[in-house]
């Protein structure tokens, strides 16, 4: 069957499923139908927007069914094990775009710094650049991470990271442009910052030191950017909803993504305050921390959501 015919035969039913219902039998019936439609679409139109559309409706209905079955005391576990992963699966494309934008903006920062040395000072500020260059001259290039009390530094960085995350999300209300600006601003600083160390022959060392905490911190900013794009795109592309309905639905998902990032930022702040300051730690230890952090981000926010989505389809498929 051609995709156009498949859509024509089922679109009215799919749209009707987007209207919430509290009838458990009706929810179950809708989900069974959607699983069949999704299996058919994945077989014949695997990369189609139709497949993603059906998958999104099915995930929403499954969450409704799952919530009704679980007791309130399991709500916390359900959020981390099921709800947040399904939301991340639903918005994988937004996450990919956020990552690509961030990577592009980092490259722009590096390229701009290479073309004009004054650009480094324009982005990072004269005071920070002069302090860093003085530290490099004194043989302590990463001394800034040792300059404050660990506990005070932890709370300051954690609060700052959560604020950056919230801003990247909230700025999405401006049709995603605000989120792109936040990604641009932070990525530009990263690109210029890394160029400064590479330009002094400390590039590899900076990665081994700074990305002890930076792996989680920067990944979380990208994921927060994903949440902002979810918010903004709901206004730009409301689909079958009014713009306010679309915004309301997307805002709930986006807030959950940001809430899910809070532990990531807290761990990143812990690393930056208590671990990164040990700049002479063995290379193997730095690599273990880097590798573990990156593995966790990719597993929980990319691969685990795919696994959960597939498991759900298999569990309920007749």
Buried (B, 14 or more C-beta within 10 A) or exposed (E): EEBEEBBEEBEEEBEEBBEEBEEEEEBEBBBBBBBEBBBBBBEBBEEBEBBBBBBBBBBBBBBBBBBEEEEEEBEEEBBEEBBBBBBBBBBBEBBEBBBEBBBBBBEBBBEBBBEEEEBBBEBBEEEBBEBBEEBBEEEEBBBBBBEBEEEEBBEBBBEEBBEBBBBBBBBBBBBBBBBBBBBBBBBBBBBBBBBBBBEBEBBEBBBBBBBBBBBBBBBBBBBBBBBBBBBBBBBEEBEEBEEEBBBEBBBEBBBBBBEBBBEBBBBBBBBBBBBBBBBEBEEEEBEEBBEEBBEBBEEBBBEBBEEBBEEBBEEBEE
